[in-house]
Amino acid sequence: MWTNIVMLVMLVLFFLAVGFMKQKEGFDNPTVTSQTQQGDIATLQKQLTQITLNSEILNEIQDNINNLSDQTNTLRENVPDGQVQQYAPN
């Protein structure tokens, strides 16, 4: 009888130890982990799309600035000095 009780206690301790070891080593529920990672991937894809759109807009703005700068330089070179002076700040 004592043998059966000891075996039963050892079996319970074994399953508790296995459960504790799995939690200690980081074996979480794979479904939850997968869903979390998929959510992270979706978030990163959205951020990447926003960054790409922002980069395209910034490139377009930079091109517009370069064009305006070239036009300003051309105007400055081609306008006589007297006309430029009347619009210059004091």
Secondary structure, 3 states (H helix, E strand, C coil): CHHHHHHHHHHHHHHHHHHHHHHHHCCCCHHHHHHHHHHHHHHHHHHHHHHHHHHHHHHHHHHHHHHHHHHHHHHHHHCCHHHHHHHCCC
